[in-house]
Amino acid sequence: MRDRLWLPAGLCLRPWALSGISAVPEAFAEPVMERQADTPVTTAAEAEQWLRRRRDQWHRGVAYGFAVADGSDTALGGVAVGGVNTQHGTGWVSYWTTAAARGRGVAAHGCRAPADWCFTDLGLFRLELGHRTDNPASCRVARAAGFAPEGLQRQKLAYNGVRYDVELHARPATDSPPEVVGPKRVSCHQQDRTNQEKGPDEASRLSQSRYPTRHTRSISGPSVTRSKDREPAVLCPDLLLCPYLRPARR
């Protein structure tokens, strides 16, 4: 079983090491990441415990967590495959990036490679991931990594008393692999600026052609609200820190 995967743009996936653990508390210091952690990950000691749990899960074959590192071996984010069920050949993918790494294709490259690894090295057949419907950046990452949308999971997540819908994506081994984009890829933020220069009509047409609008069910009621703020691409919640995302074992 390989434990290091080389990616485009000079990136690689490798197991987490103590030498690069500083990226973990830095990432989870952001409010949107902090609220997704089942235990605090804000100090070096807590980050070390976080890392040791991932190593233990790897050795037990229940979850596999990678750091996404650049050419200098600096961790830019994390990708994990958890909820591994060898009977059904399934797993759940999660991913996140540091603030400095966003808009550079790190998440898309990091999410695509472990999917291929799961099919070849682990012998899995189907991988799933989910993201809140108010996080379009995560949806773009999922699509770029070859995970097709399959449906809406209503009111699945709850943060600070607010419930959120989740869009489910999946990639079976029989799907065609996604196109690999090289390191000179235009980021989503760069594309947004390009669209602004083209004018509102042309920008709207380009946006709709690249990212078709998805309709979700509107939920009413005092206990459910919608956040209109577009959050940064912290991306898919980390399954290994969010046990309520773990797929049911049948």
C-alpha positions, 0 to 999 in steps of 0.5 A: 500500500502506497503512503505517498502520492504525487500530485500536479502543481508540485504537491504530494499527499503523505501521512501526517508527521509531527514536523508539520503539525503546526498547520493543524491548530492554525487551520482549526483556529478559524471559527468555521473550522473550529465549530466542526471539531468534536474536540479542541485542536488549538494547541501543539499538544492537542494537535499531536493528539489529533495526529496520533488518533489518525495514525491509530485509525490508519493502522487499524484500517478504519480511516486514512488521513493525508497531509497535502504538502507542497514542494517544501513539505509544508502542509497546506491542508488535509484529506481523509478517507474514513468510515471505511467498510470493506464488506461494501467497499465504501468510504467517506472523503473529507478535506480542508485547506489552510487559508493561505492555500485556498484558490490554488487548486490544492483541495481539488488535486488533494481530493482526486488522488486519494479516490484513485488510491482507494480504488487501486490500493484499498480495493474500495468501490464507492466513495462519498462526500457531502458539503453544506449547500451554502458552501459552493466552493466545496461543491466545485472541489467535489465536481473537479475531483469526479464526485457527481451530485446525487441528492439533498440530505435535509437538515443533516448538520447542526451548528450553534442551533442552526440546521443545514442541508447537505448535498451528497456526492459520490464517485464509484470506481466505474465512473470515468476519471476526472480531467487532470488540470495542470498547475497553471489552472486559473483559480475560481477567484481569478475566474471571478475577476475575469468574469467581472471584466467581461461585463454582467451578461457575459459573466452570468453566462459563463458562470451558469455554463461552468457551475449549473444552478442547483435547486434545493428545498426551501425549509421554513420554521423558527428552528431552521435558518439560512446563512447568506454569508459565503464561507471560505473554502474550508470545504468538506467537514473532516469526518474524523472530527465530525462523527455525525457525518459517518455513514451508517453501517448496514 
